């Protein structure tokens, strides 16, 4: 199954990278690799995660407190957002629309 990461989701990943890189040098790179590994797992596990906000599947990252919000359309998994789970739920819902 093809995986498509939207520009908005890429921006989310960059924000997370910057945050973790400010904490400890190299942690941002580990964060990015972990998130992309989680995204790659959707080639096998797309469609098995809980549905959030009525429209998005939500994959919780294995190593960081982030969730990957995605939809399945035809033969593709579309990654719409990669958001910090520590944020207020209303902010996450507003980001997802």
TINU-863588 format. One record per residue: residue number from 0; x, y, z of N, C-alpha, C in turn; residue in one letter. Coordinates in nm, 4 decimals, always signed. Each point is the difference from the previous one (the first is absolute). Example, Ala and Ser with C-alpha at 12.3 -4.5 7.8 and 13.67 -1.06 7.14 Angstrom:
(0 (+1.3190 -0.5690 +0.7800) (-0.0890 +0.1190 +0.0000) (+0.0900 +0.1200 +0.0000) "A")
(1 (-0.0350 +0.1050 -0.0720) (+0.0820 +0.1190 +0.0060) (-0.0770 +0.1090 +0.0730) "S")
***
This chain:
(0 (+0.0844 -0.1172 +0.0000) (-0.0844 +0.1172 +0.0000) (+0.0897 +0.1245 +0.0000) "X")
(1 (-0.0332 +0.0961 -0.0812) (+0.0767 +0.1236 -0.0107) (-0.0270 +0.0898 +0.1214) "X")
(2 (+0.1038 +0.0643 +0.0498) (-0.0137 +0.0932 +0.1122) (+0.0329 +0.1396 -0.0490) "X")
(3 (-0.0901 +0.0944 +0.0288) (+0.0179 +0.1392 -0.0394) (-0.0015 +0.0859 +0.1261) "X")
(4 (+0.1074 +0.0739 +0.0200) (+0.0094 +0.0909 +0.1147) (-0.0302 +0.1406 -0.0512) "X")
(5 (-0.1068 +0.0601 +0.0503) (-0.0377 +0.1340 -0.0450) (+0.1016 +0.1039 +0.0479) "X")
(6 (-0.0031 +0.1154 -0.0634) (+0.0899 +0.1087 +0.0408) (-0.0246 +0.0405 +0.1448) "X")
(7 (-0.1263 +0.0019 +0.0413) (-0.0323 +0.0367 +0.1390) (+0.0621 -0.1001 +0.0971) "X")
(8 (-0.0061 -0.1293 -0.0325) (+0.0595 -0.1015 +0.0870) (+0.1517 +0.0125 +0.0018) "X")
(9 (+0.0600 +0.0321 -0.1147) (+0.1454 +0.0217 -0.0037) (+0.0395 +0.1159 +0.0910) "X")
(10 (-0.0804 +0.1056 -0.0014) (+0.0265 +0.1148 +0.0884) (-0.0093 -0.0416 +0.1462) "X")
(11 (-0.0978 -0.0842 +0.0329) (-0.0117 -0.0507 +0.1373) (+0.1252 -0.0759 +0.0402) "X")
(12 (+0.0513 -0.0823 -0.0900) (+0.1204 -0.0785 +0.0289) (+0.1199 +0.0925 +0.0191) "X")
(13 (+0.0111 +0.1021 -0.0818) (+0.1098 +0.0965 +0.0130) (-0.0079 +0.0725 +0.1336) "X")
(14 (-0.1204 +0.0391 +0.0421) (-0.0173 +0.0664 +0.1302) (+0.0465 -0.0913 +0.1129) "X")
(15 (-0.0397 -0.1266 -0.0053) (+0.0428 -0.0958 +0.1021) (+0.1500 -0.0193 -0.0008) "X")
(16 (+0.0580 -0.0086 -0.1204) (+0.1447 -0.0120 -0.0132) (+0.0700 +0.1168 +0.0682) "X")
(17 (-0.0450 +0.1211 -0.0281) (+0.0627 +0.1195 +0.0597) (-0.0120 -0.0008 +0.1524) "X")
(18 (-0.1185 -0.0365 +0.0484) (-0.0205 -0.0042 +0.1447) (+0.0982 -0.0958 +0.0663) "X")
(19 (+0.0078 -0.1228 -0.0497) (+0.0870 -0.0995 +0.0627) (+0.1472 +0.0307 -0.0210) "X")
(20 (+0.0338 +0.0593 -0.1117) (+0.1399 +0.0344 -0.0255) (+0.0467 +0.1099 +0.0962) "X")
(21 (-0.0917 +0.0895 +0.0399) (+0.0334 +0.1028 +0.0989) (+0.0231 -0.0611 +0.1377) "X")
(22 (-0.0653 -0.1122 +0.0279) (+0.0149 -0.0643 +0.1297) (+0.1375 -0.0657 +0.0118) "X")
(23 (+0.0336 -0.0813 -0.0996) (+0.1267 -0.0741 -0.0013) (+0.0420 -0.0169 -0.1460) "X")
(24 (+0.1223 +0.0341 -0.0288) (+0.0502 -0.0156 -0.1364) (-0.0089 -0.1470 -0.0425) "X")
(25 (-0.0591 -0.0229 -0.1154) (-0.0165 -0.1356 -0.0518) (-0.1359 -0.0599 +0.0310) "X")
(26 (-0.0694 +0.0509 +0.1014) (-0.1308 -0.0545 +0.0352) (-0.1025 +0.0296 -0.1090) "X")
(27 (+0.0145 +0.1146 -0.0659) (-0.0906 +0.0340 -0.1091) (+0.0096 -0.1003 -0.1131) "X")
(28 (+0.1206 -0.0410 -0.0320) (+0.0198 -0.0995 -0.1057) (-0.0633 -0.1340 +0.0404) "X")
(29 (+0.0178 -0.0398 +0.1256) (-0.0611 -0.1239 +0.0483) (-0.1527 +0.0097 -0.0068) "X")
(30 (-0.0534 +0.1156 +0.0369) (-0.1452 +0.0233 -0.0083) (-0.0477 -0.0194 -0.1444) "X")
(31 (+0.0673 +0.0670 -0.0941) (-0.0423 -0.0068 -0.1399) (+0.0074 -0.1433 -0.0527) "X")
(32 (+0.1079 -0.0698 +0.0303) (+0.0128 -0.1392 -0.0444) (-0.1093 -0.0875 +0.0608) "X")
(33 (-0.0316 +0.0230 +0.1264) (-0.1046 -0.0782 +0.0674) (-0.1367 +0.0246 -0.0626) "X")
(34 (-0.0305 +0.1267 -0.0261) (-0.1298 +0.0341 -0.0588) (-0.0128 -0.0611 -0.1394) "X")
(35 (+0.1047 +0.0121 -0.0811) (-0.0069 -0.0585 -0.1343) (-0.0057 -0.1527 +0.0052) "X")
(36 (+0.0596 -0.0614 +0.0992) (-0.0125 -0.1442 +0.0171) (-0.1452 -0.0364 +0.0325) "X")
(37 (-0.0623 +0.0784 +0.0872) (-0.1416 -0.0218 +0.0315) (-0.0856 +0.0153 -0.1255) "X")
(38 (+0.0291 +0.1039 -0.0779) (-0.0751 +0.0230 -0.1241) (+0.0189 -0.1174 -0.0960) "X")
(39 (+0.1223 -0.0480 -0.0128) (+0.0269 -0.1138 -0.0884) (-0.0782 -0.1242 +0.0417) "X")
(40 (-0.0263 -0.0144 +0.1294) (-0.0748 -0.1169 +0.0476) (-0.1427 -0.0026 -0.0546) "X")
(41 (-0.0472 +0.1150 -0.0472) (-0.1357 +0.0054 -0.0544) (-0.0134 -0.0768 -0.1312) "X")
(42 (+0.1116 -0.0309 -0.0643) (-0.0065 -0.0850 -0.1197) (-0.0631 -0.1345 +0.0346) "X")
(43 (+0.0228 -0.0441 +0.1225) (-0.0525 -0.1295 +0.0450) (-0.1261 +0.0174 +0.0848) "X")
(44 (-0.0001 +0.1000 +0.0890) (-0.1047 +0.0104 +0.1014) (-0.1045 +0.1080 -0.0243) "X")
(45 (-0.0046 +0.0578 -0.1171) (-0.1003 +0.1041 -0.0273) (-0.1404 -0.0556 +0.0188) "X")
(46 (-0.0818 +0.0752 +0.0684) (-0.1396 -0.0389 +0.0192) (-0.0297 -0.0751 +0.1276) "X")
(47 (+0.1026 -0.0289 +0.0810) (-0.0255 -0.0755 +0.1227) (-0.0054 +0.0894 +0.1245) "X")
(48 (+0.0303 +0.1265 -0.0137) (+0.0063 +0.0906 +0.1146) (-0.1372 +0.0600 +0.0300) "X")
(49 (-0.0128 +0.0542 +0.1198) (-0.1271 +0.0593 +0.0387) (-0.0297 +0.1229 -0.0861) "X")
(50 (-0.1286 +0.0266 -0.0174) (-0.0415 +0.1180 -0.0761) (-0.0192 +0.1142 +0.0977) "X")
(51 (+0.0548 +0.1147 -0.0363) (-0.0026 +0.1180 +0.0850) (-0.0691 +0.1130 -0.0739) "X")
(52 (-0.0805 +0.0744 +0.0697) (-0.0680 +0.1167 -0.0548) (-0.0851 -0.0375 -0.1214) "X")
(53 (-0.0522 -0.1221 +0.0009) (-0.0948 -0.0441 -0.1008) (+0.0542 -0.0289 -0.1384) "X")
(54 (+0.1257 +0.0335 -0.0266) (+0.0471 -0.0145 -0.1377) (+0.1426 -0.0512 -0.0135) "X")
(55 (+0.0805 +0.0151 +0.1027) (+0.1428 -0.0308 -0.0101) (+0.0364 -0.1226 +0.0828) "X")
(56 (+0.0819 -0.0853 -0.0567) (+0.0618 -0.1044 +0.0802) (+0.1135 +0.0648 +0.0787) "X")
(57 (+0.0230 -0.0495 +0.1208) (+0.1049 +0.0581 +0.0848) (+0.0985 -0.1083 +0.0417) "X")
(58 (+0.1234 +0.0152 -0.0463) (+0.1099 -0.0885 +0.0378) (+0.0839 +0.0737 +0.1036) "X")
(59 (+0.0147 -0.0578 +0.1189) (+0.0840 +0.0587 +0.1044) (+0.1439 -0.0462 -0.0243) "X")
(60 (+0.0910 +0.0963 -0.0012) (+0.1416 -0.0315 -0.0207) (+0.0510 -0.0906 +0.1115) "X")
(61 (+0.0923 -0.0874 -0.0350) (+0.0569 -0.0926 +0.0985) (+0.0942 +0.0689 +0.0975) "X")
(62 (+0.0715 +0.1027 -0.0463) (+0.1073 +0.0573 +0.0812) (-0.0223 +0.1422 +0.0495) "X")
(63 (-0.0979 +0.0683 -0.0525) (-0.0237 +0.1393 +0.0371) (-0.1485 +0.0219 +0.0219) "X")
(64 (-0.0373 +0.1029 +0.0773) (-0.1426 +0.0244 +0.0273) (-0.0681 +0.0728 -0.1161) "X")
(65 (+0.0070 -0.0586 -0.1172) (-0.0595 +0.0572 -0.1197) (-0.0948 -0.1001 -0.0630) "X")
(66 (-0.1002 +0.0533 -0.0701) (-0.0944 -0.0842 -0.0723) (+0.0043 +0.0377 -0.1475) "X")
(67 (-0.0143 -0.1002 -0.0827) (-0.0002 +0.0172 -0.1450) (-0.1440 -0.0192 -0.0458) "X")
(68 (-0.0593 +0.1075 -0.0494) (-0.1393 -0.0016 -0.0445) (-0.0023 -0.0209 -0.1504) "X")
(69 (-0.0723 -0.1028 -0.0423) (+0.0010 -0.0354 -0.1403) (-0.1359 -0.0513 -0.0463) "X")
(70 (-0.0172 +0.0019 -0.1312) (-0.1189 -0.0547 -0.0649) (+0.0459 -0.0985 -0.1067) "X")
(71 (-0.0900 -0.0894 -0.0337) (+0.0266 -0.0941 -0.1077) (-0.0932 +0.0357 -0.1155) "X")
(72 (+0.0587 +0.0292 -0.1138) (-0.0770 +0.0353 -0.1186) (+0.0508 -0.0833 -0.1168) "X")
(73 (-0.0881 -0.0803 -0.0553) (+0.0332 -0.0927 -0.1083) (+0.1200 -0.0845 +0.0397) "X")
(74 (+0.1128 +0.0108 -0.0682) (+0.1177 -0.0810 +0.0319) (+0.1097 +0.0813 +0.0660) "X")
(75 (-0.0383 +0.1025 +0.0749) (+0.1003 +0.0860 +0.0633) (-0.0383 +0.0318 +0.1443) "X")
(76 (+0.1024 +0.0155 +0.0801) (-0.0164 +0.0494 +0.1366) (+0.0458 +0.1448 -0.0031) "X")
(77 (-0.0892 +0.0912 +0.0362) (+0.0320 +0.1422 +0.0012) (+0.0251 +0.0453 +0.1434) "X")
(78 (+0.1218 +0.0446 +0.0278) (+0.0358 +0.0493 +0.1326) (-0.0373 +0.1478 +0.0040) "X")
(79 (-0.0955 +0.0349 +0.0859) (-0.0492 +0.1376 +0.0058) (+0.0661 +0.0823 +0.1092) "X")
(80 (+0.0397 -0.0650 +0.1084) (+0.0592 +0.0752 +0.1105) (+0.0813 -0.0935 +0.0880) "X")
(81 (+0.1039 +0.0561 +0.0618) (+0.0804 -0.0697 +0.1004) (+0.0049 +0.0952 +0.1191) "X")
(82 (-0.0819 -0.0292 +0.1016) (-0.0225 +0.0967 +0.1078) (+0.0396 -0.0538 +0.1363) "X")
(83 (+0.0444 +0.0917 +0.0837) (+0.0400 -0.0293 +0.1368) (-0.1237 -0.0339 +0.0825) "X")
(84 (-0.0036 -0.1187 +0.0585) (-0.1147 -0.0438 +0.0799) (-0.0124 +0.0745 +0.1328) "X")
(85 (+0.1025 +0.0744 +0.0372) (-0.0047 +0.0739 +0.1260) (-0.0780 +0.1305 -0.0130) "X")
(86 (-0.0388 +0.0350 -0.1198) (-0.0777 +0.1224 -0.0219) (-0.1454 -0.0233 +0.0387) "X")
(87 (-0.0688 +0.1081 +0.0250) (-0.1407 -0.0077 +0.0372) (-0.0785 -0.0656 -0.1137) "X")
(88 (-0.0900 -0.0916 +0.0327) (-0.0762 -0.0699 -0.1048) (-0.0759 +0.0931 -0.0944) "X")
(89 (-0.0481 +0.1131 +0.0509) (-0.0710 +0.0933 -0.0866) (+0.0913 +0.0591 -0.1070) "X")
(90 (+0.1257 +0.0206 +0.0347) (+0.0956 +0.0528 -0.0975) (+0.0275 -0.1026 -0.1092) "X")
(91 (+0.0097 -0.1249 +0.0392) (+0.0202 -0.1073 -0.0986) (-0.1208 -0.0090 -0.0918) "X")
(92 (-0.1207 +0.0016 +0.0564) (-0.1204 -0.0076 -0.0810) (-0.0114 +0.1176 -0.0956) "X")
(93 (+0.0357 +0.1193 +0.0458) (-0.0073 +0.1154 -0.0895) (+0.1011 -0.0102 -0.1123) "X")
(94 (+0.1169 -0.0564 +0.0277) (+0.1020 -0.0180 -0.1039) (-0.0477 -0.0983 -0.1066) "X")
(95 (-0.0744 -0.1011 +0.0445) (-0.0504 -0.0996 -0.0948) (-0.1247 +0.0479 -0.0739) "X")
(96 (-0.0628 +0.1042 +0.0530) (-0.1184 +0.0557 -0.0670) (-0.1228 -0.0736 +0.0375) "X")
***
